């Protein structure tokens, strides 16, 4: 008998028909003798509907009351799914995050899980029940309802699996696993049977949207085996786990990309100690996340400083940087929002040389100019013009043989 935590996202529970289909899937797992905890999101579109209701009342709602409002979306789903399970003859109980003691800090709309007391859930499991838990939410030490932000239900599921020492945490989505790259860009993309936490984390941080970064971090920290599966078709999905020796055979696990990039350059910066902080300090204080950074030293005692950010932060960042340029006596500020980031990821890079040079060679052959480069132990990222995204991904996918099934 295995203890399995399953998570179903908004599209998986987007209608009463889909909720009933999920109930039938859960019943099959339960009938096989497994103990099952199900974590669910709000039905697709429900959260946006609730946000619109708040906007009808006020343009500046209290963060606390927004969390109270948004948490009701998952409460609808847990009740409907439990009813569907009852209809199928399955003994089940639903709980909100607070009812199963998911304790968080007090950061409304982006709370982090502090602790989970699983005694109530374990008692139900031991009694043969399926437990249905609302994802995305918890309560702080003062009893206030909190929400976990984007990807919160994934994080709830992994945290529940860690607290219960589950055998596996299964994330059911609208895709049937993790692919070598986005099949919509490269039709020859291949589904991976398994991938490491480290690789998945790098893919997620580089633009892959299969799993949220926080949930992968949590799973890696507590060594919770994760499996990505489809809600709509059968299959083994992709297992995300610790690195194993035979994984070194694969040089590259996959290619991730991000369309949401923008590049800023401040030119003619007086070159002296602390100038990097003078430039990036105000950017960080504005809670703007910086990704890749390049600094070039000029012959005239000045430097050019370039970095990338999320495209949504561009206008604010340009305003901050122009003010900084005036204060430090820089020559000018330039920006470009027509760029993308492409990243090769694989734990096999540790033991295989020339990955980066082969990447650059393949792109050069297609006349794709590289504007910025960033490397880590298992990742090589480049910034290129937006128009070369699909060509770049397909070129690298073929160059590294990612469409070929490993033997």
C-alpha positions in Angstrom: 0.0 0.0 0.0 1.4 3.4 -1.0 0.5 6.9 0.3 0.1 9.1 -2.7 -0.6 12.9 -2.8 -2.3 14.0 -6.0 -2.8 17.5 -7.2 -5.3 18.6 -9.9 -5.1 22.1 -11.4 -7.7 24.5 -12.6 -8.2 23.0 -16.0 -8.4 19.5 -14.6 -11.4 20.6 -12.4 -12.7 23.2 -14.8 -16.3 21.9 -14.9 -18.5 19.5 -13.0 -18.0 17.0 -15.7 -14.2 17.2 -15.3 -14.6 17.1 -11.5 -16.5 13.8 -11.9 -13.8 12.5 -14.2 -11.2 13.3 -11.5 -13.3 11.5 -8.9 -13.3 8.4 -11.1 -9.5 8.6 -11.5 -9.1 9.0 -7.7 -11.4 6.1 -7.1 -9.3 3.8 -9.3 -6.1 4.7 -7.3 -8.0 4.2 -4.0 -9.5 0.8 -5.1 -5.9 -0.4 -5.8 -5.3 -0.2 -2.1 -3.5 3.2 -2.0 -4.0 5.9 0.6 -4.9 9.0 -1.3 -4.7 12.8 -0.4 -6.0 15.0 -3.2 -5.0 18.7 -3.4 -7.1 20.8 -5.8 -7.0 24.3 -7.3 -10.0 26.5 -8.0 -12.0 25.7 -11.1 -10.4 27.4 -14.2 -11.6 31.0 -14.4 -12.9 31.2 -10.9 -10.0 33.2 -9.4 -10.2 35.8 -12.2 -14.0 36.0 -11.5 -13.3 36.6 -7.8 -10.7 39.3 -8.6 -13.2 41.0 -10.9 -15.8 41.0 -8.1 -13.4 42.8 -5.8 -12.5 45.3 -8.6 -16.2 46.2 -8.8 -16.1 47.2 -5.1 -12.8 48.9 -4.9 -9.6 49.5 -6.8 -7.5 49.1 -3.7 -8.8 46.1 -1.7 -7.2 45.0 1.6 -4.6 42.3 1.1 -6.1 40.4 4.0 -9.7 40.5 2.5 -8.4 39.5 -0.9 -7.0 36.4 0.6 -10.3 35.6 2.3 -12.0 36.1 -1.0 -9.6 34.2 -3.3 -9.4 31.2 -0.9 -13.1 30.5 -1.5 -12.3 29.3 -5.0 -10.6 26.1 -3.8 -13.3 25.6 -1.2 -15.9 25.2 -4.0 -13.7 22.6 -5.7 -13.0 20.5 -2.6 -16.7 20.3 -1.7 -17.8 19.3 -5.3 -15.0 16.7 -5.6 -15.9 15.1 -2.3 -19.5 15.0 -3.3 -18.5 13.3 -6.6 -16.5 10.7 -4.6 -19.4 10.1 -2.3 -21.6 9.4 -5.4 -19.1 6.8 -6.5 -19.2 5.1 -3.1 -15.9 6.4 -1.8 -15.6 7.6 1.8 -14.0 11.0 1.6 -13.7 14.3 3.5 -12.8 17.8 2.4 -10.7 20.3 4.3 -9.6 23.9 3.9 -5.9 24.7 4.4 -6.6 26.0 7.8 -8.6 22.9 8.9 -5.5 20.6 8.2 -3.3 23.1 10.0 -1.3 24.4 7.1 0.5 27.2 8.9 2.1 30.1 6.9 3.8 33.4 7.6 1.7 36.5 7.3 2.6 37.7 3.8 -0.8 38.0 2.3 -1.0 36.9 -1.4 2.5 35.4 -1.3 2.7 33.5 2.0 5.2 30.7 2.6 4.4 27.5 4.4 5.9 27.3 7.9 4.5 24.0 9.2 1.9 21.3 8.6 0.4 19.1 11.3 -0.8 16.0 9.5 -2.4 14.1 12.4 -6.0 14.8 11.2 -5.2 13.7 7.7 -3.4 10.6 8.9 -6.4 9.6 11.0 -8.7 9.8 8.0 -6.3 7.9 5.8 -6.0 5.1 8.5 -9.8 5.0 8.5 -9.8 4.3 4.8 -11.0 7.7 3.6 -9.8 9.8 0.7 -8.8 13.3 2.0 -9.5 16.3 -0.3 -7.5 19.4 0.6 -7.8 23.0 -0.7 -4.6 24.1 -2.3 -3.1 27.6 -2.4 -4.0 28.5 1.1 -3.3 28.3 4.8 -3.6 30.4 8.0 -1.0 32.4 9.9 -0.2 32.3 13.6 -3.1 34.8 14.2 -5.7 32.7 12.4 -5.8 34.9 9.3 -6.4 33.2 6.0 -3.5 33.5 3.7 -2.8 32.5 0.0 0.4 31.2 -1.4 0.6 33.0 -4.7 1.2 31.7 -8.1 1.7 27.9 -8.1 0.4 27.7 -4.6 -1.5 24.5 -5.1 1.6 22.7 -6.4 3.4 23.9 -3.3 0.6 22.7 -1.0 0.7 19.2 -2.6 4.4 18.9 -2.2 4.3 20.2 1.4 1.5 17.8 2.3 3.6 14.9 0.7 6.6 15.9 2.8 4.6 16.2 6.0 2.9 12.8 5.5 6.1 11.1 4.2 4.3 10.2 1.1 5.7 7.7 -1.4 5.0 10.0 -4.3 3.5 13.4 -5.1 1.6 13.3 -8.5 0.9 16.6 -10.2 -1.9 16.1 -12.8 -1.9 18.8 -15.5 -3.0 19.4 -19.1 0.3 17.9 -20.4 1.4 14.3 -20.0 4.9 14.9 -18.7 8.0 17.0 -19.0 9.4 17.3 -22.6 12.8 18.0 -23.9 11.3 21.4 -25.0 7.9 22.9 -25.8 6.3 20.6 -28.4 4.5 23.7 -29.8 7.8 25.1 -30.8 9.6 21.8 -31.7 7.2 19.0 -32.9 10.0 16.5 -32.4 10.2 17.2 -28.6 10.4 14.0 -26.6 8.7 13.2 -23.3 11.3 12.4 -20.6 10.7 9.3 -18.4 12.7 10.9 -15.5 14.6 14.1 -14.7 16.4 15.4 -11.6 15.2 18.0 -9.2 18.1 20.1 -10.2 17.4 19.9 -13.9 13.7 20.6 -13.4 14.5 23.6 -11.2 16.8 25.1 -13.9 14.2 24.4 -16.6 11.5 26.1 -14.5 13.6 29.1 -13.8 14.5 29.4 -17.5 10.9 29.5 -18.7 9.4 26.0 -18.6 5.9 26.4 -17.2 5.1 22.7 -16.4 5.9 23.1 -12.7 6.3 26.1 -10.5 9.8 26.8 -9.1 8.6 26.8 -5.4 7.1 23.4 -5.6 10.3 21.9 -7.2 12.5 23.6 -4.6 10.3 22.2 -1.8 10.3 18.7 -3.3 14.1 18.7 -3.7 14.6 20.0 -0.2 12.5 17.2 1.4 13.3 14.6 -1.3 9.7 14.1 -2.3 9.4 12.1 -5.6 7.4 14.2 -8.0 5.5 12.8 -11.0 4.0 15.0 -13.7 0.9 13.3 -15.3 -2.0 14.2 -17.6 -5.5 14.5 -16.2 -6.9 13.6 -19.6 -5.0 10.6 -20.8 -3.3 7.6 -19.3 0.5 7.2 -19.0 3.4 7.0 -16.7 4.3 10.7 -17.0 7.7 12.0 -15.9 9.3 11.2 -12.6 11.3 14.0 -10.9 13.8 12.6 -8.4 17.3 12.6 -7.1 20.2 12.3 -9.6 21.3 8.7 -10.3 24.6 7.5 -11.8 23.1 6.5 -15.1 21.7 10.0 -15.6 25.2 11.1 -16.6 24.7 9.3 -19.9 22.4 12.2 -21.1 24.4 15.3 -21.7 21.3 17.5 -22.1 17.9 17.0 -20.4 16.0 19.7 -22.2 15.8 23.2 -23.6 13.8 26.0 -21.9 13.1 29.4 -23.1 11.5 32.6 -22.0 9.7 35.2 -24.1 9.3 37.5 -21.2 12.7 39.1 -21.2 14.0 42.7 -21.5 17.5 44.0 -21.6 18.8 47.2 -20.2 22.2 48.8 -20.7 23.7 51.8 -18.9 26.7 53.2 -20.9 29.6 55.3 -20.0 29.5 54.5 -16.3 32.5 55.8 -14.3 34.4 52.7 -13.4 35.0 52.6 -9.6 34.4 50.2 -6.7 30.7 49.9 -5.8 29.3 51.0 -9.1 27.5 47.7 -9.6 25.7 48.3 -6.3 24.8 51.8 -7.3 23.2 50.5 -10.4 21.4 47.4 -9.1 20.7 48.5 -5.6 17.7 50.7 -6.6 16.5 48.0 -9.0 16.5 45.5 -6.1 14.8 47.9 -3.7 12.0 48.2 -6.3 11.6 44.4 -6.0 12.6 43.9 -9.7 14.4 40.6 -10.2 17.6 40.7 -12.2 18.7 37.6 -14.2 21.7 37.8 -16.5 24.4 40.5 -15.9 27.3 41.5 -18.2 29.9 44.3 -17.5 32.4 45.5 -20.0 35.4 47.7 -19.1 36.2 50.5 -21.6 39.6 52.1 -22.4 38.5 55.5 -21.2 37.9 54.5 -17.6 34.2 53.9 -18.0 32.2 50.7 -18.2 29.0 49.5 -19.9 26.7 47.6 -17.6 23.9 45.3 -19.1 21.3 43.1 -17.3 18.0 41.4 -18.1 14.7 41.6 -16.2 11.1 40.5 -16.7 9.5 42.4 -19.5 6.6 43.5 -17.3 9.1 45.5 -15.1 10.7 47.3 -18.0 9.0 50.7 -17.7 9.7 51.0 -14.0 13.3 49.8 -14.4 14.0 52.3 -17.2 12.8 55.2 -15.0 15.0 54.0 -12.1 18.0 53.5 -14.3 17.7 56.9 -15.9 17.6 58.5 -12.5 20.7 56.5 -11.5 22.5 57.5 -14.7 22.0 61.2 -13.8 23.3 60.7 -10.3 26.5 58.8 -11.2 27.3 60.7 -14.4 26.7 57.8 -16.9 26.4 58.7 -20.6 23.0 57.0 -21.5 20.5 54.3 -20.9 19.4 51.9 -23.6 16.8 49.1 -23.5 15.5 46.3 -25.7 12.3 44.3 -25.2 12.6 42.3 -28.4 14.9 39.6 -26.9 14.4 36.0 -25.6 16.4 33.7 -23.4 17.2 30.1 -24.5 18.8 27.7 -22.0 20.3 24.2 -22.3 20.0 22.2 -19.1 21.4 18.9 -18.1 23.3 17.3 -15.1 25.5 15.5 -17.7 27.2 18.8 -18.4 29.3 18.2 -15.3 31.1 15.4 -17.0 31.0 16.4 -20.6 33.2 19.3 -22.0 32.4 21.5 -25.0 28.7 21.7 -24.4 28.8 25.5 -24.6 31.0 25.7 -27.6 28.8 23.2 -29.5 25.8 25.4 -28.6 27.5 28.5 -29.9 28.6 26.7 -33.1 25.1 25.5 -33.8 23.6 28.9 -33.4 26.4 30.5 -35.5 25.7 28.1 -38.3 22.1 29.6 -38.5 23.5 33.2 -38.3 21.9 33.7 -34.9 23.8 36.3 -33.0 24.3 35.8 -29.2 23.9 39.0 -27.2 24.6 37.7 -23.7 25.8 34.4 -22.2 25.4 32.9 -18.7 26.6 29.6 -17.5 26.3 27.4 -14.4 27.3 23.8 -13.6 24.3 22.3 -15.4 23.0 25.2 -17.6 24.1 27.4 -20.4 21.8 30.4 -21.3 22.0 32.8 -24.1 20.0 35.9 -25.1 19.1 36.3 -28.7 16.8 38.4 -30.8 13.1 37.5 -30.3 12.7 36.6 -34.0 15.2 33.8 -33.7 13.4 32.0 -30.8 11.8 29.1 -32.7 14.8 28.6 -35.1 17.2 28.7 -32.1 15.3 26.1 -30.1 14.8 23.7 -33.1 18.4 24.1 -34.1 19.7 23.2 -30.6 17.2 20.4 -30.2 18.5 18.7 -33.4 22.2 19.6 -32.7 22.1 17.8 -29.3 20.0 14.8 -30.6 17.2 15.5 -28.1 14.6 13.9 -30.5 16.4 10.5 -30.2 15.2 8.0 -27.7 18.1 7.0 -25.4 19.1 3.4 -25.2 
